[in-house]
Amino acid sequence: MKLTTIVRDGAWRTVILSARPTSHVPVMIDIGAAVDILVTQSGSGRLHWVSRWEGPWGVWKAPADMIDIVRHGWPAVSALELLERIFWAFARTGDGAAAENALLEPEAVTWQAPLPEPPAYLYLHNNSTVALNFQFTDYGRREILHPRNRPVTAMIGTGEPLFTNDAGYVKTDMEFGFVVGPDAHLLDDETAMDHVFGYTVTTDSRLNAYTTSYNTLSDKQRYQGAAGACMDKACDGYGAFGPVIVTADEVGNPQDLLGHIHCNGVERGRCHTGGYLDPVRDILANLSRMMTVPAGTVVAMGGAAYDGFAVKGDMRRPGQNHVSISFERVGAIHHDLVYPDEPRARQRGPQSPYLHRRRQLGLPSSDMPDLKPGDVPAATRALWAIMYNVGRKHDPDYPAPYLYPRTSLRRAEEPIVLGPAHRDVEISVQLAAVIGTRTQYQVPADKVLDGLLGLALFIGIADLGVLQRGVDDANASSYYFGYFQSRFGDGFNRIAPPVPISELNDKWRDAPMRIEIEGHGAAEGAVSDYDTGVERMIEWISKGVTMLPGDVAALGPGNACVKVPMTGSPGSKWKLRAGIKGLVDIDTHIEDQRDERVGNWHKLKIGPSDLT
């Protein structure tokens, strides 16, 4: 089965890509409209061979959206396959004219990313044998998965344009992707594939909005370069995937597929998914050890061949330029390449690409005029935190923010649970900013505070497994990607209700921060310890990323942090108190479920803890 999302009457609609039984001409079935028609016809006695249809959503009830489908896994696929058969039988023997009201011509609709707002879009780095053999030749960099994350503001679907920068540059490349469903947690190799709902074409698209700035640093460290690439790929409109989700049963072996990329009709590259170092099964099993991977998560497996194809200015041809990426059994995704002097680029201008796109599609405003401090983190769609923001480890004008899965964010007062696959952890109190009722894009530093809902106490937790070895040239990438993943865990990021700026005085910039954990000690720091402050952080992130109401950006771990080594005694509990003077004090507790029998999340052999 092939499923995707379209825009119809200013709203997202979930559709089945089907074919007319007599002519085999492709056509879309609007799932919600089809159910409505069949319910009406069933009540009037026009369905003579079936009295009811039932899916995981109830009797004659349609799924709310694509996530509502994938979260049920195979039972949802079976139910929709039956719905499709009932619908076509009704069209043939009941009322074909009525059935037409649920049918759409693929060429006449606006396709979207199959999951317009996935809970996470994780994309891997350094997962190709070709890339490692001919580009990096450093297998020491590939000890663990190298995932990063894209925000919902980056998502686009097939047929939507890719805009180049002023120099005519945009990068896009072929990546094979899969969609998780149902939720995946603590899977092994035998059970992982039960949680792969289907497959899609993903792309390695990016804009050089950030990387060139990092490249100007004379003492650039690898993590700053990685942050630049992370930010470039998070830019509005560069998280393309689609055209559909093909359910796992129709694809078969995901490691035996050919892929191609064409630019202006000329092949630029090809690949075979068997060239991935980590296959689908291992990737999902590994990710599920660190976190619960929520249904609807898109995982792009990384550049499948030579990594880094880019469209540059000298590749431009007269007329409309175009790129397409395809994988057999899954489909092809197509994009026009739009240069700065073309009408579509001039029409968009300097405004938020995300908001411009929504207006063109007729989608509702992203503003949340009724947003209240108590709505966070439920309303949060993006969570950012800066890496190494104390001790002048980087130029404060060029911070290193990373985007973390939304599933890692919880309320600060909820109990902290250390899961079975986690090991020694470090817990820190941090300062975070929360975006207010209106979206923010390219915000100058002196206007940042005006656009905030407030400032908040933030608690960050990091699994120290990979990090305890220290860092050297042999494992630098594993160290930095380990630092990033170490904060993926369920509830590993906590936030208290934000305090409006109007209720704070200027002393918040120097406010003391303190954390105390029963049996493990206490530590103190201050907001003034941070190299990059709130204003520069938001200014930098919003340079190419539209920040949505309720989004959170934390300044990262500083001096107020306490380490909690693994005790070997699952079931232990410790009280935790954290506070930032003038904001809030939080009391909660830690529940220790760490279990040596489960093994660590990364499966590397790490020596004895230096904390015990």
N, C-alpha and C positions, 0 to 999 in steps of 0.2 A: 504494500500500500504506500502511496505517495501523498504526503500531507504538507500543507503550507498555510500561510496567512496572507490575506489581501486587505486592502482598504476598500470599504464599501459604505457610502453614505456617512463619511466622516468617522468611521469606527473600524476596528480590526475585526475581521471575520475569518474563521478557520474553515478550510476547504479540503476536500479530497480531490486530487488530480486523477480523474477517471477518463473514460472513453465511451462514446455512444455505442451501444452494443451492436447496432446494425452496420454503421459506417466506420467504427473504430477511430473516429475523429476525436482528438483530445477535448475534454470539457471539464470544468470544475463543478463540483457539487458543494454548495454552501450547506454545511452540516446543520446549523441551526435552522435555516429555512426549510431544509428537507424534513427535519423532525416536525416542524410546525405543520407542514403540508400533510404529512402522514397521520399526525394526530387528528387533524380535521377530517381527513378522508376515512380514518378508522371509525370515528364517531358517526359518520353518515353512511356507513355500511359499504364503502367502496373497496375495502381490503377483505377479500374473500378467503385468503389462505393463511392469514396470520392475525391473531387477536392483539398481540402486544410485542413490543421490542423493548429490551432492557439491556442497559449497559451499566458500568460501574457508577454512573451518575443517577440511576433510577429508571423507572418505567416511562418510556417516551420523554426522556429528558436529555437534552443535548449538553455536551461539555461546555464549560464557560469559555475556554480558550485552549491554546495548544498545551500549556503546562498542565491543564486539567486532564488532558489526554495522556501525556507521557508519564505522569506520576502514577498511573495505574498499570503501565507496562502492557504485557501481552493481553490481559483481559480487555483492555481498551481497543487494541487492534482487532481482536476477534469480534467485538461488538460492532465496530465501525464497518468491518467487512460484511457482516450480516445486514447492517443498515443499508449499505450500498446495494446489496442484492435485492432487498425489499423495495428500495426506491426504484431501481430499474425495472423490476417486475411490475410495479404500479404504473410506471410511465408507459409500459408496453400494453398492459391489459386493463388498466384503470382509467386514468385521465392524463394523457400525455401533455395536454395544454397546461394543466395545473402544475405538473412536474417541471415545466420550463421555468417557472418562477424561482426555482432553486438552482438553476443551471447558469453558468457564466462562461463566456468565451475567454480562454487564457490570454488572447491578444488584446482584449478589451478592458482588462482590469489592471490595477496597480499592485504588483507583487511586493511583498515585504519580506524581511528576514522571517523564516518560518517561526521563530520564537522572537517576537519584536523586543521583548524585555526579559531575556534569560536571567535566572538568578546568579549565574556566573558564566563568563566566556573565558575559559582557560586556554592559553596557547603555549605550546612547548618550544624550546630552543635547543639546538644541538641534538636533534633526534634522527639525523640522516647519515647513513654510511658515506654517501657521496660528499656531504659537507665536511665530515670529519676527515675523510681521506685526502681531500683536495683543497680544503680551505683552512681548516684549523689544525689538523694533524696533531692534536693534543688530547689523547684519550683521558688524561687526568682530569680534564674539564667535564667529564661526562659520567661522574660516579652516581649521581642521583638525577631525578627528573628536574628539568629547568622550566617550571611553569610561570607564566605571568597572567594578568587578568585585564579584561576590557570592560568599560562601563556601558550601561544601556544606551547612553548618548552616542556611542560609536556605531550602533547597529544600523545596517542598511541591507536591502535585498537585491536580487537580480534586477537588472534594468535601470537601477539608480546610478547616477553619475559618480565618478571619482574625479575630484578636483585636484589639479596639480598646484604646486606652489608657484611663486613668481618666476622661478627659473625653469618652469616646465617639468618639474620633477615630481613623480609619485612612485612609490614602490608598491608592487603587488606581486604575489607569487602563489603557487599552488600548494595548498595544504589539505590533507584529508581530515575530515572531522566526524565525530560521533556525538550523539545526544544521549544523556543519561536518563534513565527512567526504568523502574522506580528509584527512590532514594538509595544511595549506595553507602554502606558503612561497614568497616572491618571485613571486607570481602577477601577471599582467597582466589587462587587461579581457577579453581573449579566453579566458583559461583559468580565470578565477575561478569561473564557474558550475559547472565540473566538480567543484568541491570543496564544493558545497552539497548535502548529503545530503537535506534536507527542511525542512519548515516547521512551526511550532508557534505557539500563542497564548501570548504573554508578558504580564506585567503589571507596572505601575509601582507596586508596593506598598511601603509604608514605614510606620514608626511614629516619631512624634516623641519618641524617647528621647534624642536627642543635640542636634538642631537648636535646641531652645529654650534649651539651655545656651549655645551659641555666640551666640545672639541677645542674650544679656545683656551681651556684650562691647561696651564703648563704642567701641572702635576696631577692630571686626571687619573683617577683610580678606576679600576674595572667596575666597581659598583655604581659609579657615577655615569659611566658609559651605558651600563645596563639600565639605569634609571632613565636616561635619555631615550633609549629605544622603547622602553615601557611607556613613556609619555607620548612619544610619536604615534604609537599604535593605539593609544587611548583617544586620540583626537576625534572630534565629531566626524562621523561619516566614513570611518576607515575600518569598521568591524564588519565587513561584508561576508555574508554566508547565504547558502541556499542552493538551488532555487527551491528545493523541497527537502523534507526529511523522508528518506526511504526506509521503511521498517526493516529491521534486521533480517527477517526471513527472506526478503527479496534480494538482498545483497549477497548473502552467503559468507564466504571467507573474506573478511575485510583486508587481509594481508596479501591479496592476489588480484589487485586492480591496477589498471594503467591510467595515468593521468597526463594531461597536456595543458600547456598554456600557449595561447596565440595572441599576438599583438598586430592589429591591422591585417588579420588574415594570415600572418606568417608565424610559423611555430617558433617559439622561443625556448621551449624546454619540454621535456617529458620525464616521467618517473614511473616507478612501480612501488606500490605500497609495501611490498616485501622488503624494501630497503630501509624501512624504519628500524631503529635499534630497539625501541620498546614498542611492542604491539599493543593493540587496543586492550586486550585482557590485562596485561601487566600494568599499563598506565592507570586504568581504573582501579585495580586492586591496590596499587600503591597510594593513589590519592585518597582512597577510602580509609586508609589507616591513619592519616593525619586528621581527616575531617569527615563529616557526613557530606557527601557530594549530593546536592539536592537535585531532584528530578527537574529536567529542563536545562541542566548545565550543558553548555556546548564545550567540547574539548577539541581543539585543533592540534593535530599531532606534530606540527612543525613543518618547515620546508622539506618537501619530500625528495628533493634532488639537490642540485646546486642551490645554495641558499642565498637569496639576495637579488633576484631579478628586479630591475627598476626600469621604469619608463622615464627617459630623460628628454630634454628639449630637442636634441638632434634626431630623435626618433619620430618627431611629429611629421605627419603627412597631410597634404591638402584635403580639406573636407573633414568629415567626422572621424575622429580616431576612436579606437575600440579595443578592448581587451576581453578575452574569454578564457575561463578555466574550467576544465571538465575532468570527471572521473567516470569510468565505465560503470554501468549499473546504477549510478547515482544521478548524473545529469551534468548540466553546464550552467555556469553563472556568467552573465554578460554585463559589461559596464562601458558606457561612453567615457572617454577621457576628455575632461573639460579644461581648457587652458585659460589663463587670466584674461585674454583679450576676446574671449567668446561671450555671446550674450548671456548665457546662463551664469557665468562667473560674475559678470558685471551686475546682473540682477540680484545676485546674492549679496555682493558687496562685503563689507567688513562685519556684518552682523553674525550672531551665533548661527553656524551651519545647522545645528540641531533644531533650533527654533524656526529657522527659515524653511527647513524640510517639513516640519509639522504643519506650518501654515499652508504650504503648497498642497499637502495631502488632506487638508481639512480636518486634521486631528485637533482635539481640544487643547487649551492652554495647559502648560506644565506648572504654572503658578499654583500655589496652595495658600490662598488668603486666610484660611482658617487654621493654619498650622500653629500648634501650641507646643511648648517645651515637653509636655508629657507625651507627645506623639512620636518622639524620638526614643528608641531607634526604629519603631514600626514603620515610619515613613521614609527611612533612610534607604537610598538606592545605590549609594557609593560611599565607600570607606577608604580614606587615604591616610597614610602615616609616613612620616619622614624617617629615613634611615641615617644613623650616625649624625645626630644633630647637636651633639655636645662635645666640646673639646677641640673645636676647630679642625675636624677631620676633613672638612670640605669647605669650599668657598660658600659662605652663607647666601650669596646672591644666586647660587646655582644648587638649590637643594635637591635631594634624591627622594622624591615621594614614590611610594608604591601603592597600588590599588589592591585591597584585600577583599576576599569574598564576604558578601553581606551576611552570610550565615555565621560568620565568626563574631558578629556584634550582638551583645545582649545588654540588658539593663545592669547597671553597676551593682545594685543591691542584691541581685540574684546570686545564689550559691555558685561558686566556681568549681566545676568538675574536671579533674585531671583524668583523661581517659586511659584505657588499658595499654595503648601503644605509646603513650607519652613517657618521658623519662625526667631527668632533672629539668626544672623550669626556672625562669626568672620572671618576676612579677614587678611591674613598675607603675607608678602613678605619673600621668602626663596631663598636659593641657590640650584641649581640643576646641575647634571652632565648628559651629553648626550653621549651615546656610539657612537664611530666613525664608520668607514667604514667596520671594521672587527668584527666578533663575539668575545665575551670575555667569558672565562671560567677559573675558579680557577686562577684569576689574583692576583699575589702578590702585596702588597700595593705599593711597589716602582716602579711598572710598570703600575699602573692604569692610570696616567695622559697621558701616551704615547698612550693609546687606546681610548681616548675620542675625540669626535668631538669638544667638548668645554664645558664651564660652562655657565649657563644661569640664568637669573632672573626668578623666579617661584612665582606665586601667588596662594595661597591655600585658599579655602573657606570651612568653617565648619558650619553646622546647629547645633545650641547649644541645641536643644530641650531636648534630654535625658540627656545631660551633665550638665544642670543647677541645677539639684538636688544634685550634688556632688556625691561622691562614698562612699559606706559603704559595709559591708559584705552581706547585703541583696540584693543589686543590682549590685554587682561588675561586673559580666559578662555582664549584660545589659549595664552598663556604658562603658565598654571597646569595646563591639561590636557596641554600639551606636556611640562611638568616630570614629570607622572605617567607619560605614555607613554614618556618617554625611558628609563625603567627596565624596559620590557617585554621587551627583547631576550633571546634565548636565552642563558642563562648569565650574564645581567647582574647577578645577585645570587648571592653565594657565601658558604658558611658552613663553618666548621671544626667538628669534633666539640665539643659543649658540655662544659664543665668543671663538675662538680657544685659547688654552693655550699659544701658541706662541705669541699671541697679548697681553697677560697679564703679569704683573710683579708679584713678590712674595707678593705684598701688597694685593692681592685679599684675602689672608687668614685672614686678619684683616679688610676687607673692611666694611665701615658703610652701613647699610641697613635702608631704611626709607619708610614708607607708610603714605599717607594722604588722607582722605576721606572727601569731602565737607560736613560740618554740623555734622560730627561725630568725628573729631579730627585727631591726628597724633601720630605715635609711631616710635621709632628708636631702632635699635639693631646693631649687627655686626656679621660677619661670624665667628669670634673668639668665639662667645657665644656658639657655638655648642659643645656638648660633643664628638660626633662621627663625624669625618671629611669625606671628599670626598673619600680619599684613602681607609680608613677602611670600609666605606659603600659599595663600589664596590667590595672590596676583600671579604666581608662577603656574599653579595648576590650571587656573582659568585661562591661561594664555591660548590654549588650543582645545580645552575641554569645557563644555557647558556644565556647570555645577547646579544641581537641582535642589529644590527646597528639601530640607531635612538631611542633606548630605553632610558627612562628617569628615573633617581633616584634623589629624592629631599631629602634634609637634614631635612625637616619637619618645622613646625611652631616654631618660636623662640620669641624674645622680640618685634619684629617689627610687631605688630598686632593691629587691631582696630575692635571693636565690633559695629555692626549695628543692633540695636533693630528693631523689627517689629513696623511700624508706624501706621498701620491701614488705610493707605492711598495708595491703589494700584495706580500705575502710576507715583510715585515719581521717580526722577532721581538725582543722585549725581555724581560729578566728582571724579575720583580716580587717584592719582599719586603714583607710586612706583618706587624705584630705588635701585640699588647696585652700589656704587661708583666704577668706573673703568669698569663696564660692560655695563649698559644701564639704561635709565630712560623711564618709560612707562606712557602714559596718556590715560585713557579710562573713561568709566562712568558705573554706576550701574543703572539698570532698575528694579524697585520694582514692582513685580506682586503678592506679598504675599497677601493671601486672607483668612480671618478668616472663611468665609463660607465654604471653602473647607476642613478645618480640617488639623491637622499636619500630617506629613508623617508616624509617628510611632504609632499613635492612643492611646498613653498613656496620662493620665491626668496629666499635668504638671502645677504647680502653677504659679502665676504671675511672669513675668520676673524680674530678679534682675537688668536688664539693663535699665528699664524705670523709 
